[in-house]
Amino acid sequence: MSLTHFAALLPLDTLGHYLHWHFIQISVANFVVIVLMVFTFIAAIFAPFPGRRRRKENQ
């Protein structure tokens, strides 16, 4: 399956949607990317490190 099949999923010739909050204006797509980046950062902080248990058992 080529990528041209996915191009028809969303119309790309329309204007984007924006969020307004006082003096802040951000597109919905950028907001979603920022939220996913923050979620990934928080998950990386709380995820256990791979070699942590092995080092603890060797001591």
CHARMM-style PDB file with segment names, atoms N, HN, CA, C and O in Angstrom:
ATOM      1  N   MET     1       0.846  -1.174   0.000  1.00  0.00      PROA
ATOM      2  CA  MET     1       0.000   0.000   0.000  1.00  0.00      PROA
ATOM      3  C   MET     1       0.893   1.240   0.000  1.00  0.00      PROA
ATOM      4  O   MET     1       1.789   1.360   0.835  1.00  0.00      PROA
ATOM      5  N   SER     2       0.660   2.125  -0.898  1.00  0.00      PROA
ATOM      6  HN  SER     2      -0.068   2.027  -1.576  1.00  0.00      PROA
ATOM      7  CA  SER     2       1.499   3.318  -0.991  1.00  0.00      PROA
ATOM      8  C   SER     2       0.946   4.439  -0.121  1.00  0.00      PROA
ATOM      9  O   SER     2      -0.170   4.348   0.391  1.00  0.00      PROA
ATOM     10  N   LEU     3       1.724   5.477   0.039  1.00  0.00      PROA
ATOM     11  HN  LEU     3       2.630   5.551  -0.377  1.00  0.00      PROA
ATOM     12  CA  LEU     3       1.311   6.601   0.868  1.00  0.00      PROA
ATOM     13  C   LEU     3       0.231   7.449   0.213  1.00  0.00      PROA
ATOM     14  O   LEU     3      -0.419   8.244   0.892  1.00  0.00      PROA
ATOM     15  N   THR     4       0.030   7.301  -1.071  1.00  0.00      PROA
ATOM     16  HN  THR     4       0.558   6.656  -1.623  1.00  0.00      PROA
ATOM     17  CA  THR     4      -1.005   8.092  -1.732  1.00  0.00      PROA
ATOM     18  C   THR     4      -2.403   7.709  -1.268  1.00  0.00      PROA
ATOM     19  O   THR     4      -3.327   8.513  -1.388  1.00  0.00      PROA
ATOM     20  N   HSD     5      -2.576   6.523  -0.752  1.00  0.00      PROA
ATOM     21  HN  HSD     5      -1.825   5.870  -0.654  1.00  0.00      PROA
ATOM     22  CA  HSD     5      -3.882   6.122  -0.227  1.00  0.00      PROA
ATOM     23  C   HSD     5      -4.219   6.876   1.057  1.00  0.00      PROA
ATOM     24  O   HSD     5      -5.390   7.123   1.344  1.00  0.00      PROA
ATOM     25  N   PHE     6      -3.208   7.238   1.820  1.00  0.00      PROA
ATOM     26  HN  PHE     6      -2.256   7.038   1.586  1.00  0.00      PROA
ATOM     27  CA  PHE     6      -3.436   7.956   3.064  1.00  0.00      PROA
ATOM     28  C   PHE     6      -3.689   9.435   2.831  1.00  0.00      PROA
ATOM     29  O   PHE     6      -4.236  10.102   3.709  1.00  0.00      PROA
ATOM     30  N   ALA     7      -3.313   9.965   1.689  1.00  0.00      PROA
ATOM     31  HN  ALA     7      -2.868   9.423   0.976  1.00  0.00      PROA
ATOM     32  CA  ALA     7      -3.499  11.383   1.411  1.00  0.00      PROA
ATOM     33  C   ALA     7      -4.969  11.758   1.330  1.00  0.00      PROA
ATOM     34  O   ALA     7      -5.315  12.920   1.542  1.00  0.00      PROA
ATOM     35  N   ALA     8      -5.824  10.824   1.033  1.00  0.00      PROA
ATOM     36  HN  ALA     8      -5.543   9.880   0.860  1.00  0.00      PROA
ATOM     37  CA  ALA     8      -7.247  11.121   0.906  1.00  0.00      PROA
ATOM     38  C   ALA     8      -7.978  11.070   2.248  1.00  0.00      PROA
ATOM     39  O   ALA     8      -9.179  11.339   2.286  1.00  0.00      PROA
ATOM     40  N   LEU     9      -7.319  10.746   3.321  1.00  0.00      PROA
ATOM     41  HN  LEU     9      -6.344  10.528   3.290  1.00  0.00      PROA
ATOM     42  CA  LEU     9      -7.995  10.648   4.615  1.00  0.00      PROA
ATOM     43  C   LEU     9      -8.432  12.008   5.144  1.00  0.00      PROA
ATOM     44  O   LEU     9      -9.523  12.133   5.702  1.00  0.00      PROA
ATOM     45  N   LEU    10      -7.599  13.024   4.978  1.00  0.00      PROA
ATOM     46  HN  LEU    10      -6.713  12.923   4.525  1.00  0.00      PROA
ATOM     47  CA  LEU    10      -7.910  14.361   5.470  1.00  0.00      PROA
ATOM     48  C   LEU    10      -7.793  15.358   4.338  1.00  0.00      PROA
ATOM     49  O   LEU    10      -6.860  15.276   3.539  1.00  0.00      PROA
ATOM     50  N   PRO    11      -8.714  16.293   4.253  1.00  0.00      PROA
ATOM     51  CA  PRO    11      -8.572  17.328   3.223  1.00  0.00      PROA
ATOM     52  C   PRO    11      -7.502  18.337   3.648  1.00  0.00      PROA
ATOM     53  O   PRO    11      -7.622  18.968   4.698  1.00  0.00      PROA
ATOM     54  N   LEU    12      -6.488  18.482   2.856  1.00  0.00      PROA
ATOM     55  HN  LEU    12      -6.390  17.970   2.003  1.00  0.00      PROA
ATOM     56  CA  LEU    12      -5.381  19.372   3.202  1.00  0.00      PROA
ATOM     57  C   LEU    12      -5.505  20.746   2.558  1.00  0.00      PROA
ATOM     58  O   LEU    12      -4.616  21.581   2.724  1.00  0.00      PROA
ATOM     59  N   ASP    13      -6.575  20.996   1.834  1.00  0.00      PROA
ATOM     60  HN  ASP    13      -7.297  20.317   1.699  1.00  0.00      PROA
ATOM     61  CA  ASP    13      -6.731  22.288   1.184  1.00  0.00      PROA
ATOM     62  C   ASP    13      -7.618  23.247   1.981  1.00  0.00      PROA
ATOM     63  O   ASP    13      -7.987  24.305   1.472  1.00  0.00      PROA
ATOM     64  N   THR    14      -7.963  22.894   3.217  1.00  0.00      PROA
ATOM     65  HN  THR    14      -7.663  22.035   3.630  1.00  0.00      PROA
ATOM     66  CA  THR    14      -8.781  23.763   4.064  1.00  0.00      PROA
ATOM     67  C   THR    14      -7.893  24.499   5.060  1.00  0.00      PROA
ATOM     68  O   THR    14      -6.738  24.132   5.274  1.00  0.00      PROA
ATOM     69  N   LEU    15      -8.450  25.533   5.657  1.00  0.00      PROA
ATOM     70  HN  LEU    15      -9.389  25.831   5.483  1.00  0.00      PROA
ATOM     71  CA  LEU    15      -7.717  26.269   6.680  1.00  0.00      PROA
ATOM     72  C   LEU    15      -7.648  25.446   7.962  1.00  0.00      PROA
ATOM     73  O   LEU    15      -8.535  24.641   8.248  1.00  0.00      PROA
ATOM     74  N   GLY    16      -6.597  25.656   8.717  1.00  0.00      PROA
ATOM     75  HN  GLY    16      -5.876  26.309   8.485  1.00  0.00      PROA
ATOM     76  CA  GLY    16      -6.444  24.939   9.974  1.00  0.00      PROA
ATOM     77  C   GLY    16      -7.348  25.506  11.056  1.00  0.00      PROA
ATOM     78  O   GLY    16      -7.860  26.620  10.939  1.00  0.00      PROA
ATOM     79  N   HSD    17      -7.533  24.731  12.102  1.00  0.00      PROA
ATOM     80  HN  HSD    17      -7.117  23.826  12.197  1.00  0.00      PROA
ATOM     81  CA  HSD    17      -8.329  25.160  13.239  1.00  0.00      PROA
ATOM     82  C   HSD    17      -7.386  25.686  14.313  1.00  0.00      PROA
ATOM     83  O   HSD    17      -6.315  25.121  14.536  1.00  0.00      PROA
ATOM     84  N   TYR    18      -7.778  26.754  14.967  1.00  0.00      PROA
ATOM     85  HN  TYR    18      -8.648  27.213  14.786  1.00  0.00      PROA
ATOM     86  CA  TYR    18      -6.925  27.388  15.959  1.00  0.00      PROA
ATOM     87  C   TYR    18      -7.625  27.460  17.301  1.00  0.00      PROA
ATOM     88  O   TYR    18      -8.849  27.571  17.379  1.00  0.00      PROA
ATOM     89  N   LEU    19      -6.825  27.394  18.355  1.00  0.00      PROA
ATOM     90  HN  LEU    19      -5.831  27.303  18.290  1.00  0.00      PROA
ATOM     91  CA  LEU    19      -7.303  27.581  19.718  1.00  0.00      PROA
ATOM     92  C   LEU    19      -6.919  28.996  20.151  1.00  0.00      PROA
ATOM     93  O   LEU    19      -5.784  29.423  19.938  1.00  0.00      PROA
ATOM     94  N   HSD    20      -7.850  29.717  20.753  1.00  0.00      PROA
ATOM     95  HN  HSD    20      -8.772  29.371  20.926  1.00  0.00      PROA
ATOM     96  CA  HSD    20      -7.590  31.073  21.229  1.00  0.00      PROA
ATOM     97  C   HSD    20      -7.759  31.096  22.734  1.00  0.00      PROA
ATOM     98  O   HSD    20      -8.746  30.595  23.273  1.00  0.00      PROA
ATOM     99  N   TRP    21      -6.771  31.689  23.411  1.00  0.00      PROA
ATOM    100  HN  TRP    21      -5.969  32.096  22.973  1.00  0.00      PROA
ATOM    101  CA  TRP    21      -6.872  31.871  24.858  1.00  0.00      PROA
ATOM    102  C   TRP    21      -6.149  33.162  25.192  1.00  0.00      PROA
ATOM    103  O   TRP    21      -4.920  33.181  25.256  1.00  0.00      PROA
ATOM    104  N   HSD    22      -6.870  34.214  25.400  1.00  0.00      PROA
ATOM    105  HN  HSD    22      -7.869  34.199  25.348  1.00  0.00      PROA
ATOM    106  CA  HSD    22      -6.366  35.569  25.621  1.00  0.00      PROA
ATOM    107  C   HSD    22      -5.414  35.951  24.487  1.00  0.00      PROA
ATOM    108  O   HSD    22      -5.859  36.182  23.363  1.00  0.00      PROA
ATOM    109  N   PHE    23      -4.131  36.021  24.764  1.00  0.00      PROA
ATOM    110  HN  PHE    23      -3.769  35.834  25.677  1.00  0.00      PROA
ATOM    111  CA  PHE    23      -3.171  36.445  23.751  1.00  0.00      PROA
ATOM    112  C   PHE    23      -2.481  35.264  23.076  1.00  0.00      PROA
ATOM    113  O   PHE    23      -1.620  35.466  22.219  1.00  0.00      PROA
ATOM    114  N   ILE    24      -2.837  34.050  23.439  1.00  0.00      PROA
ATOM    115  HN  ILE    24      -3.536  33.885  24.134  1.00  0.00      PROA
ATOM    116  CA  ILE    24      -2.216  32.850  22.865  1.00  0.00      PROA
ATOM    117  C   ILE    24      -3.101  32.323  21.741  1.00  0.00      PROA
ATOM    118  O   ILE    24      -4.307  32.144  21.909  1.00  0.00      PROA
ATOM    119  N   GLN    25      -2.484  32.082  20.606  1.00  0.00      PROA
ATOM    120  HN  GLN    25      -1.504  32.228  20.470  1.00  0.00      PROA
ATOM    121  CA  GLN    25      -3.188  31.484  19.474  1.00  0.00      PROA
ATOM    122  C   GLN    25      -2.297  30.357  18.943  1.00  0.00      PROA
ATOM    123  O   GLN    25      -1.152  30.594  18.559  1.00  0.00      PROA
ATOM    124  N   ILE    26      -2.826  29.139  18.924  1.00  0.00      PROA
ATOM    125  HN  ILE    26      -3.757  28.946  19.236  1.00  0.00      PROA
ATOM    126  CA  ILE    26      -2.044  27.981  18.503  1.00  0.00      PROA
ATOM    127  C   ILE    26      -2.953  27.065  17.682  1.00  0.00      PROA
ATOM    128  O   ILE    26      -4.143  26.924  17.965  1.00  0.00      PROA
ATOM    129  N   SER    27      -2.372  26.460  16.676  1.00  0.00      PROA
ATOM    130  HN  SER    27      -1.406  26.575  16.446  1.00  0.00      PROA
ATOM    131  CA  SER    27      -3.171  25.543  15.869  1.00  0.00      PROA
ATOM    132  C   SER    27      -3.402  24.250  16.640  1.00  0.00      PROA
ATOM    133  O   SER    27      -2.614  23.883  17.513  1.00  0.00      PROA
ATOM    134  N   VAL    28      -4.479  23.573  16.310  1.00  0.00      PROA
ATOM    135  HN  VAL    28      -5.118  23.871  15.601  1.00  0.00      PROA
ATOM    136  CA  VAL    28      -4.826  22.332  16.985  1.00  0.00      PROA
ATOM    137  C   VAL    28      -3.755  21.274  16.736  1.00  0.00      PROA
ATOM    138  O   VAL    28      -3.424  20.503  17.637  1.00  0.00      PROA
ATOM    139  N   ALA    29      -3.216  21.231  15.529  1.00  0.00      PROA
ATOM    140  HN  ALA    29      -3.485  21.857  14.797  1.00  0.00      PROA
ATOM    141  CA  ALA    29      -2.177  20.245  15.213  1.00  0.00      PROA
ATOM    142  C   ALA    29      -0.934  20.466  16.069  1.00  0.00      PROA
ATOM    143  O   ALA    29      -0.368  19.508  16.594  1.00  0.00      PROA
ATOM    144  N   ASN    30      -0.506  21.716  16.214  1.00  0.00      PROA
ATOM    145  HN  ASN    30      -0.967  22.494  15.787  1.00  0.00      PROA
ATOM    146  CA  ASN    30       0.662  21.998  17.058  1.00  0.00      PROA
ATOM    147  C   ASN    30       0.371  21.697  18.518  1.00  0.00      PROA
ATOM    148  O   ASN    30       1.247  21.214  19.236  1.00  0.00      PROA
ATOM    149  N   PHE    31      -0.847  21.975  18.966  1.00  0.00      PROA
ATOM    150  HN  PHE    31      -1.559  22.367  18.382  1.00  0.00      PROA
ATOM    151  CA  PHE    31      -1.217  21.680  20.344  1.00  0.00      PROA
ATOM    152  C   PHE    31      -1.166  20.179  20.620  1.00  0.00      PROA
ATOM    153  O   PHE    31      -0.705  19.754  21.680  1.00  0.00      PROA
ATOM    154  N   VAL    32      -1.633  19.393  19.682  1.00  0.00      PROA
ATOM    155  HN  VAL    32      -2.008  19.738  18.821  1.00  0.00      PROA
ATOM    156  CA  VAL    32      -1.600  17.932  19.838  1.00  0.00      PROA
ATOM    157  C   VAL    32      -0.156  17.443  19.897  1.00  0.00      PROA
ATOM    158  O   VAL    32       0.165  16.572  20.705  1.00  0.00      PROA
ATOM    159  N   VAL    33       0.708  17.986  19.063  1.00  0.00      PROA
ATOM    160  HN  VAL    33       0.446  18.694  18.407  1.00  0.00      PROA
ATOM    161  CA  VAL    33       2.122  17.590  19.075  1.00  0.00      PROA
ATOM    162  C   VAL    33       2.762  17.952  20.411  1.00  0.00      PROA
ATOM    163  O   VAL    33       3.521  17.156  20.964  1.00  0.00      PROA
ATOM    164  N   ILE    34       2.472  19.132  20.933  1.00  0.00      PROA
ATOM    165  HN  ILE    34       1.855  19.778  20.484  1.00  0.00      PROA
ATOM    166  CA  ILE    34       3.045  19.554  22.218  1.00  0.00      PROA
ATOM    167  C   ILE    34       2.553  18.654  23.345  1.00  0.00      PROA
ATOM    168  O   ILE    34       3.340  18.266  24.210  1.00  0.00      PROA
ATOM    169  N   VAL    35       1.275  18.317  23.351  1.00  0.00      PROA
ATOM    170  HN  VAL    35       0.636  18.632  22.649  1.00  0.00      PROA
ATOM    171  CA  VAL    35       0.730  17.436  24.392  1.00  0.00      PROA
ATOM    172  C   VAL    35       1.380  16.059  24.320  1.00  0.00      PROA
ATOM    173  O   VAL    35       1.709  15.480  25.355  1.00  0.00      PROA
ATOM    174  N   LEU    36       1.569  15.528  23.117  1.00  0.00      PROA
ATOM    175  HN  LEU    36       1.302  15.999  22.276  1.00  0.00      PROA
ATOM    176  CA  LEU    36       2.221  14.223  22.976  1.00  0.00      PROA
ATOM    177  C   LEU    36       3.677  14.270  23.426  1.00  0.00      PROA
ATOM    178  O   LEU    36       4.170  13.310  24.018  1.00  0.00      PROA
ATOM    179  N   MET    37       4.366  15.368  23.154  1.00  0.00      PROA
ATOM    180  HN  MET    37       3.965  16.147  22.673  1.00  0.00      PROA
ATOM    181  CA  MET    37       5.754  15.507  23.605  1.00  0.00      PROA
ATOM    182  C   MET    37       5.836  15.562  25.128  1.00  0.00      PROA
ATOM    183  O   MET    37       6.716  14.940  25.723  1.00  0.00      PROA
ATOM    184  N   VAL    38       4.927  16.300  25.762  1.00  0.00      PROA
ATOM    185  HN  VAL    38       4.212  16.805  25.278  1.00  0.00      PROA
ATOM    186  CA  VAL    38       4.915  16.376  27.227  1.00  0.00      PROA
ATOM    187  C   VAL    38       4.591  15.016  27.820  1.00  0.00      PROA
ATOM    188  O   VAL    38       5.219  14.599  28.793  1.00  0.00      PROA
ATOM    189  N   PHE    39       3.615  14.317  27.244  1.00  0.00      PROA
ATOM    190  HN  PHE    39       3.105  14.655  26.453  1.00  0.00      PROA
ATOM    191  CA  PHE    39       3.269  12.982  27.723  1.00  0.00      PROA
ATOM    192  C   PHE    39       4.459  12.026  27.601  1.00  0.00      PROA
ATOM    193  O   PHE    39       4.728  11.251  28.519  1.00  0.00      PROA
ATOM    194  N   THR    40       5.167  12.078  26.478  1.00  0.00      PROA
ATOM    195  HN  THR    40       4.949  12.707  25.732  1.00  0.00      PROA
ATOM    196  CA  THR    40       6.345  11.228  26.281  1.00  0.00      PROA
ATOM    197  C   THR    40       7.437  11.568  27.282  1.00  0.00      PROA
ATOM    198  O   THR    40       8.096  10.670  27.806  1.00  0.00      PROA
ATOM    199  N   PHE    41       7.638  12.851  27.553  1.00  0.00      PROA
ATOM    200  HN  PHE    41       7.103  13.580  27.127  1.00  0.00      PROA
ATOM    201  CA  PHE    41       8.641  13.270  28.528  1.00  0.00      PROA
ATOM    202  C   PHE    41       8.301  12.761  29.926  1.00  0.00      PROA
ATOM    203  O   PHE    41       9.175  12.257  30.632  1.00  0.00      PROA
ATOM    204  N   ILE    42       7.053  12.888  30.325  1.00  0.00      PROA
ATOM    205  HN  ILE    42       6.343  13.298  29.752  1.00  0.00      PROA
ATOM    206  CA  ILE    42       6.637  12.414  31.652  1.00  0.00      PROA
ATOM    207  C   ILE    42       6.747  10.894  31.738  1.00  0.00      PROA
ATOM    208  O   ILE    42       7.165  10.361  32.766  1.00  0.00      PROA
ATOM    209  N   ALA    43       6.378  10.199  30.670  1.00  0.00      PROA
ATOM    210  HN  ALA    43       6.038  10.632  29.835  1.00  0.00      PROA
ATOM    211  CA  ALA    43       6.498   8.739  30.666  1.00  0.00      PROA
ATOM    212  C   ALA    43       7.961   8.317  30.759  1.00  0.00      PROA
ATOM    213  O   ALA    43       8.271   7.321  31.412  1.00  0.00      PROA
ATOM    214  N   ALA    44       8.861   9.055  30.120  1.00  0.00      PROA
ATOM    215  HN  ALA    44       8.608   9.864  29.589  1.00  0.00      PROA
ATOM    216  CA  ALA    44      10.288   8.727  30.186  1.00  0.00      PROA
ATOM    217  C   ALA    44      10.842   8.952  31.587  1.00  0.00      PROA
ATOM    218  O   ALA    44      11.745   8.236  32.020  1.00  0.00      PROA
ATOM    219  N   ILE    45      10.316   9.929  32.290  1.00  0.00      PROA
ATOM    220  HN  ILE    45       9.582  10.511  31.939  1.00  0.00      PROA
ATOM    221  CA  ILE    45      10.786  10.183  33.661  1.00  0.00      PROA
ATOM    222  C   ILE    45      10.381   9.042  34.590  1.00  0.00      PROA
ATOM    223  O   ILE    45      11.182   8.597  35.412  1.00  0.00      PROA
ATOM    224  N   PHE    46       9.152   8.569  34.466  1.00  0.00      PROA
ATOM    225  HN  PHE    46       8.500   8.930  33.799  1.00  0.00      PROA
ATOM    226  CA  PHE    46       8.645   7.561  35.389  1.00  0.00      PROA
ATOM    227  C   PHE    46       8.877   6.120  34.937  1.00  0.00      PROA
ATOM    228  O   PHE    46       8.627   5.192  35.707  1.00  0.00      PROA
ATOM    229  N   ALA    47       9.342   5.915  33.726  1.00  0.00      PROA
ATOM    230  HN  ALA    47       9.545   6.668  33.100  1.00  0.00      PROA
ATOM    231  CA  ALA    47       9.612   4.559  33.244  1.00  0.00      PROA
ATOM    232  C   ALA    47      10.877   4.025  33.924  1.00  0.00      PROA
ATOM    233  O   ALA    47      11.846   4.766  34.087  1.00  0.00      PROA
ATOM    234  N   PRO    48      10.879   2.771  34.315  1.00  0.00      PROA
ATOM    235  CA  PRO    48      12.083   2.216  34.950  1.00  0.00      PROA
ATOM    236  C   PRO    48      13.205   2.041  33.929  1.00  0.00      PROA
ATOM    237  O   PRO    48      12.963   1.717  32.766  1.00  0.00      PROA
ATOM    238  N   PHE    49      14.424   2.263  34.385  1.00  0.00      PROA
ATOM    239  HN  PHE    49      14.620   2.526  35.330  1.00  0.00      PROA
ATOM    240  CA  PHE    49      15.579   2.083  33.518  1.00  0.00      PROA
ATOM    241  C   PHE    49      15.836   0.589  33.323  1.00  0.00      PROA
ATOM    242  O   PHE    49      15.633  -0.186  34.258  1.00  0.00      PROA
ATOM    243  N   PRO    50      16.278   0.161  32.132  1.00  0.00      PROA
ATOM    244  CA  PRO    50      16.423  -1.275  31.845  1.00  0.00      PROA
ATOM    245  C   PRO    50      17.418  -2.004  32.741  1.00  0.00      PROA
ATOM    246  O   PRO    50      17.137  -3.131  33.150  1.00  0.00      PROA
ATOM    247  N   GLY    51      18.558  -1.420  33.061  1.00  0.00      PROA
ATOM    248  HN  GLY    51      18.786  -0.505  32.729  1.00  0.00      PROA
ATOM    249  CA  GLY    51      19.572  -2.138  33.821  1.00  0.00      PROA
ATOM    250  C   GLY    51      19.537  -1.894  35.310  1.00  0.00      PROA
ATOM    251  O   GLY    51      20.466  -2.292  36.013  1.00  0.00      PROA
ATOM    252  N   ARG    52      18.519  -1.267  35.807  1.00  0.00      PROA
ATOM    253  HN  ARG    52      17.764  -0.945  35.235  1.00  0.00      PROA
ATOM    254  CA  ARG    52      18.474  -0.900  37.219  1.00  0.00      PROA
ATOM    255  C   ARG    52      18.392  -2.113  38.137  1.00  0.00      PROA
ATOM    256  O   ARG    52      19.068  -2.142  39.166  1.00  0.00      PROA
ATOM    257  N   ARG    53      17.595  -3.102  37.800  1.00  0.00      PROA
ATOM    258  HN  ARG    53      17.047  -3.078  36.964  1.00  0.00      PROA
ATOM    259  CA  ARG    53      17.433  -4.282  38.669  1.00  0.00      PROA
ATOM    260  C   ARG    53      18.711  -5.123  38.700  1.00  0.00      PROA
ATOM    261  O   ARG    53      19.103  -5.638  39.747  1.00  0.00      PROA
ATOM    262  N   ARG    54      19.349  -5.253  37.543  1.00  0.00      PROA
ATOM    263  HN  ARG    54      19.031  -4.834  36.692  1.00  0.00      PROA
ATOM    264  CA  ARG    54      20.570  -6.076  37.509  1.00  0.00      PROA
ATOM    265  C   ARG    54      21.675  -5.480  38.347  1.00  0.00      PROA
ATOM    266  O   ARG    54      22.398  -6.208  39.027  1.00  0.00      PROA
ATOM    267  N   ARG    55      21.821  -4.163  38.310  1.00  0.00      PROA
ATOM    268  HN  ARG    55      21.234  -3.572  37.757  1.00  0.00      PROA
ATOM    269  CA  ARG    55      22.854  -3.516  39.123  1.00  0.00      PROA
ATOM    270  C   ARG    55      22.555  -3.668  40.603  1.00  0.00      PROA
ATOM    271  O   ARG    55      23.470  -3.832  41.410  1.00  0.00      PROA
ATOM    272  N   LYS    56      21.271  -3.615  40.967  1.00  0.00      PROA
ATOM    273  HN  LYS    56      20.528  -3.482  40.311  1.00  0.00      PROA
ATOM    274  CA  LYS    56      20.898  -3.730  42.377  1.00  0.00      PROA
ATOM    275  C   LYS    56      21.168  -5.148  42.887  1.00  0.00      PROA
ATOM    276  O   LYS    56      21.565  -5.315  44.040  1.00  0.00      PROA
ATOM    277  N   GLU    57      20.963  -6.166  42.058  1.00  0.00      PROA
ATOM    278  HN  GLU    57      20.641  -6.030  41.121  1.00  0.00      PROA
ATOM    279  CA  GLU    57      21.193  -7.546  42.468  1.00  0.00      PROA
ATOM    280  C   GLU    57      22.680  -7.866  42.607  1.00  0.00      PROA
ATOM    281  O   GLU    57      23.050  -8.715  43.418  1.00  0.00      PROA
ATOM    282  N   ASN    58      23.543  -7.200  41.829  1.00  0.00      PROA
ATOM    283  HN  ASN    58      23.243  -6.510  41.170  1.00  0.00      PROA
ATOM    284  CA  ASN    58      24.982  -7.477  41.876  1.00  0.00      PROA
ATOM    285  C   ASN    58      25.643  -6.866  43.094  1.00  0.00      PROA
ATOM    286  O   ASN    58      26.747  -7.277  43.450  1.00  0.00      PROA
ATOM    287  N   GLN    59      25.024  -5.915  43.739  1.00  0.00      PROA
ATOM    288  HN  GLN    59      24.127  -5.580  43.450  1.00  0.00      PROA
ATOM    289  CA  GLN    59      25.668  -5.250  44.885  1.00  0.00      PROA
ATOM    290  C   GLN    59      25.477  -5.992  46.162  1.00  0.00      PROA
ATOM    291  OT1 GLN    59      25.960  -5.556  47.207  1.00  0.00      PROA
TER     292      GLN     59
END
